[in-house]
Amino acid sequence: MKRSHLLSLLFAASVAVTSCQKGDINQLKDQYADLDSRMKQQQEDLKNYKALLDALNAKVSVNAVTNTTDGYIIKLSDGRELTVKNGTNGTNGNNGTTPQITVGANGNWFVNGTDTGNKAQGTSPQITIGTNGNWFINGVDTGNKAKGDNGSAAPKITSILHVGDEIIFLFDSGESMKMPFAGAPNALQPKETVGVYMLCEGTMDADNSAISYYDIKTGQTIKDCFRQVNGHGLGETASDLKRYGSKMYCVVSGIQGKSKSFLEVIDVTTGKSLKRIPFFDANGPYMPRYVGFYKNKAYVSSYDGKVTRIDTTSLKIEARLNVGGALEGLAVVGSKLYVANSSHPLHPSTNNNTVSVVDLNLFSKMYDIPVTFNPVKIAATSNGSLLVSSAGDYATIQPALTKINSLSDDVVKTYPYNVGPMALSGNTAYLSLDWGGSFKTLNLKTDALGSEFIADGTSVLTNNGITVNPQNGDVYVADGNWYDGNNGFAYCFGTDGKKKFQFNTAGMPQHAVFVYSYK
């Protein structure tokens, strides 16, 4: 009995030891699999994080952000698409600091506004974690923690914020990163056009500029939407209205000798004025004319010969650059701004037959491109073609249209056309010719001038402006109604030249801005 009992005990112990070993092995296997999975995810997180820094380095913008069940799909302006997993919203790295990583004007990496001394342009940054737990860029300590006491070395995105004209990425490491946003509000793509703002310049010295609004769904028009929303008029001789992000920028030229020149910044959704930026000083008005945009900055041409740069977040004037003569129309292609040096009797200048080119990264003038005397309007396409309309001297020098290649900045063709309002879309230019007597298209590939654009007999009394809706290609024509200072019309045509609808406006309509619904 004793021997049998001893054998039983030994067998039981053997089974227990074997079971324990198997349990330990299975636990080790599970731990290894979990560790391997986490390491792979960390590698993927670091890969995506570095891809975002590379995009920031290359000055790439964010076009769209789409939520998934466990993260985000980020579409960049260079065509890349990143799929990232969500972090735990601060569980990891909750003691880390929150550095703001940007590329400075001098081309260096900046952390919290401090220059790291390391060039961002042209190099792929080496992002590492030092032995002190800080982030290092190209071997230089940023002074900011990479993780908290219980943090992970691989930063995960916890939130993506759309603030103004920027996308802000928040990481569970405690970091945040800002990138310019080039897409539609809230990172959504336009689904359809639901409304149209129409700038109406009014008549000189009458203080009757206005912005009309047409609701496409209801067919209702607010003739002076700006006044109705804001409780006061727009001002004197408004000359341009453009949309950038969630804001509209309206250039109010004013009148010579009076402090009536402004840049009015307006919320697209509500029509409410966000800020009225004065464009005058003790020496008088700048006489602003047109506005364009590049990397979260607005650029305004003025008759005083200067281009003004405004930050689109702070809405403050940053700098003014002396460029040429009486500056009129402008266009931005790539990192260059093209602005027309016109001939104006109240702002005389010998520089009255060129287009000035400005490097927007350096904000410095590069050179002038000679064109026909008195250039006044410029339009650009995404493929790099520029058209410049010159008015001539209304006597011996005839009007002309100049085509410029923005890659070489060479004049490639001069057409003997008298062009007023114009708009470009793809390889098609929509041109009002011969003081509004004709409205035709120009094929920018073949240089062939088409037949009359309007195909259904719609009569336009005074073609005062042309705008192409980028969402659907519709062409909007602003009818000045024989220069009536109080009443005008706007017509929407399809690309087939047939009218879709029309609406009434205030006096002398000229440029449209569109309101969209989103997918």
C-alpha positions, 0 to 999 in steps of 0.5 A, spaced: 500 500 500 505 504 501 509 503 495 502 504 491 501 510 494 508 513 493 507 511 485 501 515 485 504 521 488 510 521 483 505 520 477 501 526 480 507 530 481 509 529 474 503 530 471 502 537 475 509 539 472 508 537 465 501 541 465 505 547 468 510 547 463 505 547 457 501 552 461 508 557 461 509 555 454 503 557 452 503 563 456 510 565 453 507 564 446 501 568 447 506 574 450 511 573 444 505 574 439 502 580 443 509 583 443 510 581 435 504 584 434 505 591 438 512 591 435 509 591 428 504 596 429 509 600 432 513 600 426 507 601 422 505 607 426 513 610 426 512 609 418 506 613 418 509 618 423 515 619 418 511 619 412 507 625 415 513 629 417 516 628 410 510 631 407 510 637 411 518 637 409 516 637 402 510 642 403 505 638 401 498 639 404 492 635 406 486 634 401 482 630 405 481 626 412 476 620 412 474 616 419 474 609 419 472 604 425 479 604 428 483 610 425 483 615 419 485 615 411 489 621 410 489 623 403 495 628 401 496 633 395 501 629 392 497 623 391 499 619 397 494 616 402 496 614 409 492 609 413 493 610 420 490 607 427 487 610 432 491 611 439 488 611 446 487 618 446 492 620 451 493 613 455 500 612 453 505 618 454 500 622 458 506 626 461 509 628 455 509 635 452 506 638 446 510 641 441 508 644 435 512 642 429 513 646 423 517 648 417 520 656 419 520 661 413 528 660 413 527 653 411 529 650 418 525 645 423 521 649 428 519 646 435 514 650 439 516 656 435 524 655 436 529 654 431 532 647 431 538 649 426 536 643 422 534 644 414 527 641 413 528 643 405 531 637 401 532 632 406 528 627 409 529 628 417 531 623 421 526 622 427 529 618 433 528 618 441 534 620 445 536 616 451 533 622 455 526 620 452 526 626 448 525 627 440 531 628 436 531 631 429 537 630 425 541 628 432 539 635 435 535 634 442 528 638 441 527 638 448 520 635 448 519 629 451 517 623 446 513 619 451 510 620 458 512 615 464 508 609 461 508 611 454 509 608 447 515 610 443 511 609 437 506 615 436 499 614 434 494 619 432 488 620 437 485 626 434 485 630 427 482 637 428 481 642 422 482 649 425 481 655 420 486 653 414 490 648 418 489 640 419 492 639 426 494 632 428 494 630 436 498 624 438 498 619 444 505 621 445 503 628 447 505 631 440 501 635 435 503 637 428 500 642 423 499 641 416 496 646 411 489 644 409 487 644 401 481 641 401 474 642 403 471 644 410 471 639 415 475 635 410 469 633 406 468 633 398 463 637 395 457 634 393 453 639 390 452 647 389 447 649 394 448 657 393 451 662 390 454 669 392 455 674 387 459 680 388 456 687 385 461 693 385 456 698 384 457 705 381 463 709 383 463 714 389 456 711 391 458 707 396 453 702 394 457 695 393 454 689 395 454 681 395 448 678 393 446 671 395 442 666 391 439 659 394 439 654 388 434 649 392 429 655 394 430 659 388 430 665 393 435 671 392 437 676 397 439 682 393 444 685 399 446 679 403 452 683 406 448 688 409 442 684 411 447 679 415 452 685 418 447 691 419 451 695 414 453 696 407 460 693 404 463 700 401 465 703 395 467 700 389 468 692 391 473 689 386 474 682 387 471 676 391 475 669 392 474 663 397 479 660 401 478 655 405 472 657 410 472 664 408 471 669 403 476 675 402 472 681 398 477 687 396 474 693 397 478 698 392 475 705 395 476 711 392 482 716 391 483 720 397 479 717 402 480 712 407 475 707 404 479 701 402 479 695 405 479 687 405 473 684 408 474 677 411 467 673 411 465 667 413 462 663 407 457 659 411 453 665 415 455 671 410 458 674 417 464 679 417 470 676 421 474 682 420 475 688 416 482 690 414 484 697 413 488 698 406 490 705 408 495 709 412 497 716 414 499 717 406 492 715 403 489 709 401 493 703 398 487 702 393 487 694 393 484 691 387 485 683 387 486 677 391 490 670 391 492 665 395 498 661 397 500 656 403 495 660 408 497 667 406 493 672 402 496 676 397 493 683 395 495 687 389 494 695 389 494 701 385 500 704 389 505 698 386 505 694 392 503 687 394 500 686 401 501 679 404 496 677 410 496 671 414 489 667 413 489 665 420 491 671 424 488 676 419 493 681 420 498 684 415 505 681 415 508 685 410 508 689 403 512 688 397 514 694 392 513 690 385 511 695 380 506 700 377 499 700 378 498 693 380 491 690 377 489 683 376 494 677 379 494 669 379 498 664 383 501 658 379 505 654 384 510 658 388 510 664 384 505 670 383 504 674 377 501 681 377 499 686 372 502 693 371 497 697 368 497 704 366 493 708 370 492 716 370 492 717 377 498 712 379 503 714 373 509 709 372 513 707 367 512 700 368 506 699 365 507 694 360 509 688 364 507 682 368 511 682 375 513 675 377 514 674 385 517 668 389 512 667 394 517 662 398 521 668 399 516 674 398 521 677 393 520 680 386 524 676 381 523 679 374 518 683 369 515 679 363 514 684 357 507 684 354 502 689 350 501 696 353 496 696 359 495 689 362 489 689 366 487 682 367 490 675 368 487 668 369 491 661 370 490 654 369 492 648 373 496 646 367 501 652 368 498 656 362 497 664 363 493 669 359 494 676 360 489 681 357 491 688 355 487 694 354 492 698 350 491 705 350 485 706 347 488 710 341 494 707 337 496 701 341 491 695 340 488 691 345 491 684 345 491 677 349 498 674 351 499 667 353 505 665 358 508 659 360 509 659 367 514 653 367 519 658 363 515 664 364 516 665 356 511 669 352 509 663 347 503 667 343 500 673 342 493 674 340 489 680 337 483 679 341 480 685 345 478 681 351 474 684 357 472 679 363 475 672 362 475 665 366 479 659 365 477 651 366 482 646 364 484 647 357 478 652 355 478 659 356 471 663 356 472 670 353 468 676 353 470 679 346 470 686 343 467 690 349 462 685 350 459 684 343 461 677 343 462 671 348 467 665 345 471 659 348 479 659 346 482 652 346 488 653 350 491 646 346 490 648 339 489 656 340 482 655 336 477 660 337 470 657 338 463 660 336 459 663 340 458 660 347 451 661 348 447 656 344 440 658 346 439 665 344 439 668 352 441 675 351 446 678 356 446 686 356 453 687 359 458 682 360 461 684 366 464 678 369 465 670 368 466 665 373 467 657 372 464 653 378 470 648 379 465 643 382 461 642 376 464 646 370 458 651 370 459 658 367 456 664 371 455 670 367 454 677 371 450 682 367 451 689 368 444 691 365 447 697 361 451 699 367 445 700 372 448 701 379 442 698 382 440 692 378 443 686 375 442 679 373 446 673 373 446 667 368 448 660 370 450 656 363 452 649 362 458 647 358 453 646 352 452 654 353 444 653 355 442 657 361 440 653 367 437 658 371 438 666 372 437 670 378 437 678 380 443 681 383 445 688 386 448 693 381 454 691 377 455 684 378 462 681 377 464 675 380 461 669 384 463 664 390 460 658 391 457 654 397 457 647 397 453 641 401 458 635 402 459 628 402 
